[in-house]
Amino acid sequence: MNQDEWADGEGGAGSLEDLALEAIAAGPPGGSGEDAGPVESLAERAARLRLDVPARLRLFQSACRWVHAGHARGRIFGDLAPARLGATEAGETAEIPAGDESPDALDAWTSPERVLGEPPTTAADVYALGAILYELLADRPPIAVDPADPDAAALAITERAPERPSRAAPADRRRAIGADLDAIVLEALRKEPERRYASAAALADDLDAYLAGLPVRAGRTSEWGRLARFARRRPWAPTALAGAFVAAIAWGAWEAREARSLRRGRERLAVAAGAAGDALAAAVDRLADDAAEDDPATLRREILAGARAYYEGVDDSPARVARIAAVDRALGRKAEAVAGYRDAIDRWKRLAGDRLGDAALAESLADARAGLALALAPGAAGPDADAALESLAAAGETYLALAGREPGEPRHRRRLARVFGRRAEIERKLRRDRPALASARQEVALLEELRLIEPDRAEDRIELASAYGLLGRLLAARDEGAEAPAMALDRAIGLLDGVTGPLKDSPRVAFDAAARLVDLAEVQFADGSIVPATNSLARASKILEDLSAKHPAVASYRGQLAAAYNLDVEMLRGRGRRDEAKARADRARAILERLVVERPDEPRYVAALATSRQLLGRLLAQEGKAAEALKSFRSAADSLEGMKEADRTGADAYALACDLSLGLSLIGVKDGGKPIADADDPALTPADRSRRDLYARRAVEVLRQAVAKGYDAPDLYRRDPALDPLRPREDFKKLLEEILAKGAGNP
């Protein structure tokens, strides 16, 4: 299953999102569907919801487990058919009452042994399930049977082999049915009962392995069976086997050498552990020193480096490779982290071939795939974004399968929620608002369910608050009113305010609450609710000022405080309180200028500094201080121009264009004068006109970069006053036409 199938943009019918919660929340298989509302057959439900292949498999798995529960209670069905197995509106498997047909009639779901007069067994039910699955995938039975001709029907059932589902299925579904899924279906349809799946649950479990990307049991033979067939085909084999026994003796000698190698490995491990312990002890000593003023980020890097040294000395296992990749990701070593995670994934997949159905192995493989998505850290459309989404899709499928297999274990659902959250973050960066919103809602729904299971778990409350924060920001970006985003952000703040226990007064909870308050203030300010916005921002600023005073070395606290000050500048400027706004802008600028020096590898601080300088430029322009305003706009533009191209997001490119556009209108303006809109104004000198044209051409160029990186909302380009100086230009008009045409083609 590829990432496009799993993450089909809209979260519409037939996607994983439609059935994720339903599949997870489903408990033990139910009864006959009484009082559960209308029941439709599996095929009817699949057709009505336009389910893709993975969703059809999930629907079928639920039926398998329902049948297995019946078997566990001693019931043999004997008459399973597509018309007898259905699903309620809630997605629960239900039995459809039998019609008037004769119980002895032969059909495509009758097993070969039943044709020969044997009584119904669980194996016969497994055969019927295989036939139902075949029809669910191919839209036709595995074998054409005419009930009106019993002799021909019996011959077809016992002798005719079904075509592979991947060939029989409709053309638009064939690509999603691979060789493994063919093998699963045909294994269930074996003519010999003993060669089918041992139970309906085993069939469902093999589908779990298929959906998780692990090797399946279908089509495999035991090692002894392979050896026996090999010997029958090759009479010389017993002699060769005798030679193998001789080789086994040599193997024993090799094992002895390996034992010595293991002892040396343990010695290396002891050395690595000692080095890591020394590094940890040194860091702890520094943290415990009351007089120490070390930057926690520096200590964190040192501890991580010590951990990496430790893992490099341990056994060469997939888990060790994944741990080193996680450390590299935390240290900002992207290339090494990506390579490490991919190596770990390949190793887990190879190991999976020898340990089919191993839940712990499947979970480790999914964890590595989720880690790879984090390491790729895509900020724009491209191969990294595609690879990250594909990796999250594979991890999500595995967590979903594990959650279905172990419904009482919340860990799998918690990790699935994180997959949805990470996917939403990536889609948000790519400005794919609707799929991002669908993923964020799924994350919230899963975490709300987990909080009901463990209401006192503080970590779940904090994680849910973060999910609501993301949801609120996504809703705010849709520009459809303030009510929905404000509700989501209020919910996040309420969850954080309600944290109890050791984490109640932790800096982490306080910081998260302040960040959500800033988000809420932005929403309220954009909606014109000035008083609530002022109150929210005042509370956030107070929290962040306290955190920054108590923990001056923590850069993120100061960075968020500067963001709060920048928002306050906009609010004060809009209310005409320019002196207060300038003072606040100066404070934000001072904080950010220091952060840019301390954290040269953090482009977000450069972008925030540019925002602060642009706001100051707007204030100076309002006061008629054209020269100072132009200097401030130029400084803002220089900050963004100095960023690496890879670090500059679409939003950064757009801000750079605004800085240039605002600045060019002040070129040639004397203090006390108004911005000049007309490029042919007689007050402009030839040098002024040349300089303005240079600014304008560069502004349109970076606007194209913003569009290429997905920052292309038509209304923004059409209405933003900061771009007004560019509107008379032909190159800007052409760009705007392209953006509007693109928006019309992608409603």
C-alpha positions in Angstrom: 0.0 0.0 0.0 1.6 3.3 -1.0 1.4 6.6 0.8 -1.1 8.1 -1.6 -3.6 5.3 -0.9 -3.1 5.6 2.9 -3.1 9.4 3.0 -5.6 10.2 0.3 -5.8 13.9 0.7 -9.3 14.6 1.8 -9.7 11.9 4.4 -12.8 11.0 2.4 -14.7 7.7 2.0 -12.6 4.7 1.5 -9.4 6.0 3.2 -7.7 4.6 6.3 -9.0 7.6 8.3 -12.6 6.5 7.8 -12.1 3.2 9.4 -9.1 3.7 11.7 -11.1 4.5 14.8 -13.8 2.0 13.9 -11.3 -0.8 13.6 -9.5 0.1 16.8 -12.5 0.7 18.9 -14.2 -2.6 17.8 -14.2 -5.0 20.7 -14.8 -8.7 20.6 -16.9 -9.8 17.7 -20.6 -9.2 18.4 -23.7 -11.2 17.9 -26.3 -11.2 15.2 -26.7 -7.5 14.8 -30.0 -7.3 16.6 -30.9 -3.7 17.6 -27.8 -2.5 15.9 -29.6 -0.8 13.0 -29.7 -1.8 9.4 -27.3 -4.5 8.2 -25.8 -4.6 4.7 -23.5 -7.2 3.2 -19.8 -6.7 3.2 -19.8 -6.2 -0.6 -22.6 -3.7 -0.4 -20.8 -1.7 2.3 -17.5 -1.8 0.4 -19.2 -0.5 -2.8 -21.3 2.2 -1.0 -18.3 3.6 0.9 -16.0 3.1 -2.2 -13.5 1.4 0.0 -9.9 0.9 -1.2 -8.2 -2.5 -0.9 -6.8 -2.0 2.7 -10.1 -0.8 3.9 -11.9 -3.8 2.4 -9.3 -6.1 4.2 -10.0 -4.4 7.5 -13.8 -4.9 7.0 -13.1 -8.6 6.2 -10.8 -9.1 9.1 -13.6 -8.0 11.5 -15.8 -10.7 9.9 -13.0 -13.3 10.3 -12.7 -12.6 14.0 -16.4 -12.6 14.4 -16.5 -16.1 12.8 -13.6 -17.2 15.0 -15.5 -16.2 18.1 -18.4 -18.3 16.9 -16.0 -21.2 16.5 -14.7 -20.7 20.0 -18.2 -21.0 21.3 -18.6 -24.3 19.5 -20.6 -23.1 16.5 -19.9 -24.3 13.0 -21.6 -22.1 10.4 -21.5 -24.3 7.3 -23.4 -21.8 5.2 -21.2 -18.8 5.1 -21.6 -16.7 2.0 -21.5 -13.0 1.0 -25.2 -12.8 1.6 -24.9 -14.2 5.1 -22.1 -11.9 6.5 -22.8 -8.2 6.9 -22.0 -5.1 8.8 -24.0 -2.6 10.8 -23.8 1.2 10.2 -21.3 1.3 13.1 -19.1 -1.2 11.2 -19.7 -4.2 13.4 -20.0 -7.6 11.8 -23.5 -9.0 11.9 -25.2 -12.2 10.6 -27.8 -11.8 7.9 -30.7 -14.3 8.2 -30.6 -17.1 5.6 -33.0 -16.9 2.6 -35.2 -19.5 1.1 -32.4 -21.3 -0.8 -31.8 -25.0 -0.1 -29.1 -25.7 2.5 -27.8 -28.5 0.2 -27.5 -26.3 -2.9 -23.9 -26.0 -4.2 -22.5 -22.6 -4.7 -19.1 -20.9 -5.1 -18.7 -20.8 -1.3 -19.2 -24.5 -0.8 -15.9 -26.3 0.2 -14.7 -29.3 -1.8 -15.1 -31.7 1.1 -18.7 -30.7 1.5 -19.3 -31.7 -2.1 -18.0 -35.1 -1.1 -20.5 -35.4 1.6 -18.4 -34.6 4.6 -19.9 -32.7 7.5 -19.2 -29.0 7.9 -16.1 -28.1 9.9 -14.1 -24.9 10.8 -12.0 -25.7 7.7 -15.1 -25.4 5.5 -15.9 -22.1 7.1 -12.3 -20.9 6.3 -12.8 -21.9 2.7 -16.1 -19.9 2.6 -14.3 -16.9 4.1 -11.6 -17.2 1.4 -14.3 -17.2 -1.3 -15.9 -14.2 0.3 -12.6 -12.3 0.4 -12.0 -13.2 -3.2 -15.3 -11.7 -4.2 -14.7 -8.6 -2.0 -11.4 -8.0 -4.0 -12.4 -9.2 -7.5 -16.2 -8.4 -7.5 -16.9 -12.0 -8.6 -16.7 -15.4 -7.0 -13.5 -17.5 -7.3 -15.2 -20.2 -9.4 -18.2 -19.9 -11.7 -20.9 -22.3 -10.4 -24.3 -23.0 -11.8 -26.5 -24.3 -8.9 -29.0 -25.6 -11.5 -26.4 -28.1 -12.7 -25.2 -30.0 -9.6 -22.9 -32.3 -11.5 -21.1 -29.5 -13.2 -21.0 -27.4 -10.0 -19.5 -30.3 -8.0 -16.8 -30.8 -10.7 -15.9 -27.1 -10.8 -15.7 -26.8 -7.0 -13.5 -29.9 -6.6 -11.3 -29.6 -9.7 -11.1 -26.1 -11.0 -8.5 -23.7 -9.7 -9.5 -20.1 -9.2 -7.7 -17.4 -11.1 -5.5 -15.1 -9.0 -7.4 -12.2 -7.5 -4.9 -9.7 -8.9 -5.9 -10.8 -12.4 -9.6 -11.2 -11.8 -10.1 -7.9 -10.0 -11.2 -4.7 -11.8 -8.4 -2.9 -13.5 -8.4 0.0 -11.0 -7.9 -2.4 -8.1 -5.2 -4.8 -9.5 -2.2 -2.7 -8.6 -3.2 -2.8 -4.9 -3.4 -6.6 -4.9 0.1 -8.0 -4.8 1.5 -11.5 -4.8 1.3 -11.8 -1.0 -2.4 -11.0 -1.0 -3.0 -13.5 -3.9 -1.2 -16.1 -1.8 -3.4 -15.4 1.3 -6.6 -15.7 -0.7 -5.5 -18.9 -2.5 -4.3 -20.4 0.8 -7.8 -20.1 2.2 -9.2 -21.7 -0.9 -7.0 -24.8 -0.9 -8.8 -27.9 -2.0 -7.3 -29.9 0.8 -8.7 -28.8 4.2 -5.4 -29.5 6.1 -3.6 -27.0 3.8 -5.8 -24.1 4.6 -5.4 -21.7 7.5 -5.9 -23.5 10.8 -8.6 -21.0 11.8 -10.4 -17.8 10.8 -8.2 -16.0 13.3 -5.1 -17.2 11.5 -6.4 -15.9 8.2 -7.0 -12.5 9.9 -3.5 -12.5 11.5 -1.9 -13.1 8.1 -3.8 -10.2 6.7 -2.4 -8.2 9.7 1.1 -9.2 8.6 0.3 -8.2 5.0 -1.0 -4.8 6.0 2.0 -4.2 8.2 4.4 -4.9 5.3 5.7 -8.1 7.0 6.1 -11.5 5.3 3.0 -13.6 5.2 2.5 -17.3 6.1 0.6 -18.1 2.9 2.5 -20.1 0.4 5.2 -21.1 2.8 6.2 -24.7 3.6 7.9 -26.1 6.6 11.7 -26.6 6.4 11.2 -30.4 6.8 8.6 -30.4 4.1 10.9 -28.6 1.7 13.7 -31.0 2.6 11.5 -34.1 1.9 10.4 -32.8 -1.5 14.0 -31.9 -2.3 15.1 -35.5 -1.5 12.3 -37.0 -3.6 13.2 -34.9 -6.6 17.0 -35.6 -6.3 18.0 -39.2 -5.3 21.5 -38.1 -4.6 20.3 -35.9 -1.8 20.9 -38.5 1.1 24.6 -38.6 0.2 24.8 -34.8 0.2 23.0 -34.8 3.6 25.7 -37.1 5.0 28.2 -34.6 3.9 26.2 -31.9 5.7 26.7 -33.8 9.0 30.4 -33.7 8.5 30.1 -29.9 7.9 28.2 -29.7 11.1 31.2 -30.9 13.0 33.2 -28.1 11.4 30.4 -25.7 12.4 30.9 -26.7 16.0 34.5 -25.7 15.8 33.5 -22.3 14.3 31.0 -21.9 17.2 33.9 -22.2 19.7 35.7 -19.5 17.9 32.6 -17.4 18.0 32.3 -17.9 21.7 35.8 -16.3 22.1 34.6 -13.5 19.8 31.6 -12.9 22.0 33.8 -12.6 25.1 35.8 -9.9 23.2 32.5 -8.2 22.3 31.5 -8.1 26.0 34.8 -6.5 26.8 34.2 -3.8 24.2 30.7 -3.3 25.6 32.2 -2.8 29.0 34.6 -0.2 27.7 31.7 1.6 25.9 29.5 1.5 28.9 32.3 2.9 31.0 32.9 5.8 28.6 29.2 6.6 28.5 28.9 6.4 32.3 31.8 8.9 32.6 30.1 11.3 30.2 26.8 11.0 32.1 28.5 11.5 35.4 30.3 14.6 34.2 27.0 16.1 32.9 25.2 15.2 36.2 28.0 16.9 38.2 27.6 20.1 36.2 23.8 20.0 36.5 24.1 19.4 40.3 26.5 22.4 40.8 24.4 25.2 42.1 26.8 27.8 40.7 26.8 26.2 37.3 25.1 28.2 34.5 25.6 25.8 31.7 23.2 25.9 28.8 20.9 22.9 29.1 21.1 22.4 25.3 24.9 22.0 25.6 24.5 19.5 28.3 21.9 17.7 26.3 24.2 17.4 23.4 27.0 16.1 25.6 24.7 13.4 27.1 23.5 12.4 23.7 27.1 12.2 22.4 27.9 9.9 25.4 24.9 7.7 24.6 26.0 7.4 21.0 29.4 6.3 22.1 27.8 3.7 24.2 25.5 2.3 21.4 28.5 2.2 19.0 30.1 -0.3 21.3 27.2 -2.7 21.7 26.0 -5.6 19.5 25.3 -4.9 15.8 21.6 -5.3 16.1 18.7 -3.4 14.3 17.7 -2.0 17.7 21.2 -0.6 18.2 21.2 1.0 14.7 17.8 2.6 15.3 19.0 4.0 18.7 22.1 5.6 17.1 19.8 7.0 14.4 17.6 8.5 17.1 20.6 10.1 18.7 21.8 11.5 15.4 18.4 13.0 14.8 18.4 14.6 18.2 21.9 16.0 17.4 20.7 17.5 14.2 22.7 15.2 12.0 20.0 14.6 9.4 22.0 12.6 6.8 23.4 10.2 9.4 20.0 9.8 11.0 18.2 9.1 7.7 20.8 6.5 6.7 20.7 4.9 10.1 16.9 4.6 10.2 16.9 3.1 6.7 19.5 0.6 7.6 17.5 -0.4 10.7 14.3 -0.7 8.6 16.1 -3.0 6.2 17.4 -5.2 9.0 14.0 -5.4 10.7 12.4 -6.4 7.5 15.0 -9.2 6.9 14.5 -10.4 10.4 10.8 -10.4 9.9 11.1 -13.2 7.3 12.2 -15.6 10.0 9.7 -14.5 12.7 6.4 -14.2 11.1 3.6 -12.6 13.1 6.0 -11.4 15.8 4.2 -8.3 17.3 7.3 -7.0 19.0 9.3 -7.1 15.8 6.5 -5.4 13.8 6.3 -2.7 16.5 10.1 -2.1 16.2 9.8 -1.9 12.4 7.0 0.7 12.7 9.0 2.7 15.3 11.9 2.9 12.9 9.6 4.0 10.1 8.1 6.7 12.3 11.6 7.8 13.3 12.7 8.0 9.6 9.8 10.4 8.9 11.0 12.6 11.8 14.6 12.5 10.6 13.6 13.5 7.0 12.0 16.7 8.5 10.6 17.9 5.2 9.9 21.6 5.1 8.7 21.8 1.5 7.3 19.5 -1.3 9.9 17.1 -2.7 11.4 13.7 -2.3 11.9 14.1 1.5 8.2 14.9 2.0 7.1 12.0 -0.2 9.4 9.6 1.7 8.3 10.9 5.1 4.6 10.5 4.3 5.2 7.0 2.8 7.1 6.0 5.9 4.4 7.3 8.2 1.8 5.4 6.1 3.7 2.1 6.6 4.1 2.8 10.3 0.4 3.7 10.7 -0.7 0.5 9.0 1.4 -1.5 11.4 0.2 0.3 14.6 -3.4 -0.1 13.3 -2.9 -3.8 12.9 -1.3 -4.1 16.3 -4.1 -2.1 17.9 -6.6 -4.5 16.3 -4.7 -7.5 17.5 -4.2 -6.2 21.0 -7.3 -3.9 21.7 -6.5 -3.8 25.4 -3.0 -2.3 24.9 -3.2 1.5 24.6 0.4 1.9 23.5 -0.4 1.1 19.8 -3.2 3.6 19.6 -1.0 6.2 21.2 1.7 5.7 18.6 -0.9 5.7 15.8 -2.1 9.1 17.1 1.5 10.4 16.9 1.6 9.2 13.3 -1.5 11.2 12.5 0.0 14.2 14.3 3.3 14.0 12.4 1.5 13.6 9.1 -0.6 16.7 9.9 2.5 18.7 10.7 4.1 17.7 7.3 0.9 18.4 5.4 0.6 21.8 7.1 4.2 22.7 6.1 3.2 21.7 2.5 0.1 23.9 2.9 -2.2 20.9 2.2 -4.8 22.2 4.6 -7.6 19.7 4.2 -5.5 16.5 4.5 -3.6 18.1 7.4 -6.9 18.9 9.1 -8.2 15.4 8.6 -5.1 13.9 10.2 -5.2 16.4 13.1 -8.8 15.4 13.8 -7.9 11.7 13.8 -5.0 12.4 16.3 -7.4 14.3 18.6 -10.0 11.6 18.4 -7.6 8.8 19.3 -6.0 10.8 22.2 -9.5 11.7 23.6 -10.3 8.0 23.6 -7.0 7.2 25.4 -7.7 9.8 28.0 -11.0 8.1 28.8 -9.1 4.9 29.4 -6.5 6.5 31.6 -8.0 9.8 32.7 -5.2 10.5 35.3 -2.3 10.1 33.0 -0.7 13.5 32.8 1.3 12.7 29.6 -1.9 11.9 27.7 -3.4 15.2 28.8 -0.3 17.1 27.6 -0.2 15.3 24.3 -3.9 15.9 23.8 -3.4 19.6 24.5 -0.6 19.7 21.8 -3.0 17.9 19.3 -5.7 20.5 20.0 -3.1 23.2 19.6 -2.2 21.9 16.1 -5.9 21.5 15.3 -6.6 25.1 16.3 -3.8 26.5 14.2 -5.0 24.5 11.2 -8.5 25.7 11.6 -7.3 29.3 11.9 -5.4 29.0 8.7 -8.7 28.1 6.8 -9.9 31.7 7.5 -13.5 30.5 8.2 -14.1 32.4 11.4 -12.6 32.3 14.9 -15.1 30.1 16.7 -13.8 26.7 15.8 -10.0 27.5 16.3 -10.8 29.4 19.5 -12.7 26.4 20.9 -9.8 24.0 20.0 -7.2 26.3 21.6 -9.4 26.9 24.7 -9.6 23.1 25.1 -5.8 22.8 24.9 -5.3 25.5 27.5 -8.0 23.9 29.8 -6.2 20.5 29.5 -2.9 22.0 30.5 -4.4 24.0 33.4 -5.9 20.8 34.6 -2.6 18.9 34.8 -2.0 17.5 38.3 0.8 15.6 40.1 4.5 16.2 39.6 4.1 17.9 36.2 1.6 20.5 37.4 4.1 23.2 38.0 6.7 22.0 35.5 8.2 24.5 33.0 7.1 22.2 30.2 3.4 22.6 31.0 3.7 26.3 31.6 5.5 26.8 28.3 2.9 24.8 26.4 0.1 26.8 28.0 1.8 30.0 27.1 2.3 28.9 23.4 -1.4 28.0 23.1 -2.3 31.4 24.7 -0.3 33.2 22.0 -2.1 31.1 19.3 -5.4 32.0 20.9 -4.5 35.7 21.0 -3.7 35.6 17.3 -7.0 34.1 16.5 -8.9 36.6 18.7 -6.9 39.6 17.3 -7.6 38.5 13.7 -11.3 38.3 14.6 -11.3 41.8 16.0 -11.8 40.6 19.6 -9.2 43.0 21.0 -10.0 42.7 24.7 -9.9 38.9 24.9 -6.8 38.9 22.7 -5.1 41.4 25.0 -6.0 39.3 28.0 -4.7 36.1 26.5 -1.5 37.7 25.4 -0.9 39.3 28.7 -1.2 36.0 30.5 1.1 34.3 28.0 3.7 37.1 28.3 3.7 36.9 32.1 4.3 33.1 31.9 7.1 33.4 29.4 8.8 36.3 31.2 8.8 34.2 34.4 10.2 31.2 32.5 12.9 33.3 30.8 13.9 34.8 34.1 14.2 31.5 35.9 15.8 29.6 33.0 17.7 32.2 31.0 19.7 29.5 29.1 16.6 27.9 27.5 16.4 29.5 24.1 12.9 28.3 23.3 11.4 30.3 26.2 13.0 33.5 25.0 12.1 32.8 21.4 8.4 32.3 22.3 8.5 35.5 24.4 9.8 37.4 21.4 7.0 36.0 19.3 4.5 37.2 21.9 6.1 40.6 21.9 5.9 40.7 18.1 2.1 40.0 18.3 1.7 42.6 20.9 3.4 45.2 18.6 0.8 44.5 15.9 -2.0 44.9 18.5 -0.6 48.1 20.0 0.0 49.5 16.5 -3.5 48.8 15.4 -4.8 50.7 18.5 -2.6 53.7 17.8 -0.3 53.2 20.8 2.9 53.6 18.8 5.3 54.4 21.6 4.4 51.3 23.5 4.6 49.3 20.3 8.1 50.6 19.5 9.3 49.8 23.0 7.9 46.3 22.7 9.4 45.9 19.2 12.8 46.9 20.5 12.6 44.3 23.3 11.7 41.6 20.8 14.5 42.6 18.5 17.0 42.6 21.3 16.0 39.1 22.4 16.1 37.7 18.8 19.3 39.3 17.8 21.0 37.6 20.7 19.3 34.3 19.9 20.5 34.5 16.3 24.0 34.7 17.6 23.6 31.9 20.1 21.7 29.6 17.8 23.0 30.2 14.3 21.6 26.8 13.3 18.0 27.8 14.1 16.4 29.5 11.1 13.1 30.2 13.1 14.9 32.8 15.1 16.1 34.6 11.9 12.6 34.6 10.6 11.2 36.0 13.9 13.9 38.7 13.9 12.9 39.7 10.4 9.3 40.0 11.5 10.3 42.2 14.4 12.3 44.5 12.1 9.5 44.7 9.6 7.0 45.7 12.4 9.4 48.3 13.6 9.7 49.6 10.0 5.9 49.9 9.7 5.8 51.9 13.0 8.6 54.3 11.7 6.8 54.7 8.4 3.6 55.7 10.2 5.6 58.4 12.0 7.0 59.7 8.8 10.5 58.6 9.5 11.1 57.3 6.0 14.9 56.8 6.2 14.7 54.8 9.4 11.8 52.8 8.2 13.6 51.9 4.9 16.6 50.9 6.9 14.5 48.6 9.1 12.8 47.0 6.1 16.2 46.5 4.5 17.5 44.9 7.7 14.5 42.5 7.7 15.1 41.6 4.1 18.9 41.1 4.7 18.1 38.7 7.6 15.9 36.5 5.3 18.3 36.8 2.3 21.1 35.5 4.6 19.2 32.2 5.3 20.2 29.1 3.4 17.8 28.3 0.6 17.0 25.0 2.1 16.0 26.6 5.4 13.9 29.4 3.9 10.3 28.3 3.9 7.5 29.5 1.6 6.3 31.8 4.4 9.8 33.2 4.8 10.1 33.9 1.1 6.7 35.7 1.1 7.9 37.8 4.1 11.1 38.7 2.2 9.0 39.9 -0.7 6.8 42.0 1.6 10.0 43.6 3.1 11.3 44.5 -0.3 7.9 45.8 -1.5 7.4 48.0 1.6 10.9 49.2 1.3 10.8 50.2 -2.3 7.8 52.5 -1.7 10.1 54.6 0.6 13.0 54.9 -1.8 13.4 58.6 -2.6 11.0 59.7 0.1 12.2 62.4 2.5 11.3 62.3 6.2 7.8 63.6 6.7 6.8 62.6 3.2 4.4 59.8 2.1 5.3 56.6 0.4 5.6 57.0 -3.4 3.4 54.5 -5.2 4.1 55.7 -8.8 7.4 54.5 -10.2 7.3 57.4 -12.7 6.8 60.1 -10.0 8.8 63.1 -11.0 10.3 63.4 -7.5 12.3 60.2 -8.1 15.8 60.5 -9.5 17.0 58.0 -12.1 19.0 56.3 -9.4 15.9 56.0 -7.2 13.9 54.4 -10.1 16.7 51.9 -10.8 16.9 51.0 -7.2 13.1 50.6 -6.9 13.1 48.4 -10.0 15.8 46.2 -8.5 13.8 45.8 -5.3 10.6 45.0 -7.2 12.2 42.4 -9.5 13.7 40.7 -6.5 10.4 40.8 -4.7 8.5 39.1 -7.6 11.4 36.5 -7.9 11.1 35.5 -4.2 7.3 35.4 -4.5 7.7 32.8 -7.2 9.9 30.9 -4.7 7.2 31.1 -2.1 4.6 29.8 -4.6 7.0 26.9 -5.6 7.2 26.0 -1.9 3.4 25.8 -1.5 2.8 29.3 -0.1 0.2 30.2 -2.7 -3.1 31.2 -1.1 -4.7 33.3 -3.9 -6.6 35.7 -1.5 -3.4 36.6 0.3 -1.6 37.7 -2.9 -4.7 39.5 -4.1 -5.4 41.5 -1.0 -2.3 42.0 1.1 -1.6 45.8 1.2 2.2 45.1 1.6 2.2 43.9 -2.0 0.4 47.0 -3.4 3.7 48.7 -4.7 4.1 45.6 -6.9 0.7 45.5 -8.4 1.3 47.8 -11.4 4.1 45.6 -12.6 3.5 43.2 -15.5 5.6 40.4 -13.9 3.5 40.6 -10.7 0.2 40.6 -12.7 1.4 37.5 -14.6 2.3 35.7 -11.3 -1.1 36.6 -9.8 -2.8 35.2 -12.9 -0.9 31.9 -12.5 -1.7 31.7 -8.8 -5.4 32.3 -9.4 -5.5 29.8 -12.3 -3.8 27.2 -10.1 -6.3 27.9 -7.3 -9.2 27.5 -9.7 -7.8 24.2 -10.9 -7.5 22.9 -7.3 -10.6 24.1 -5.4 
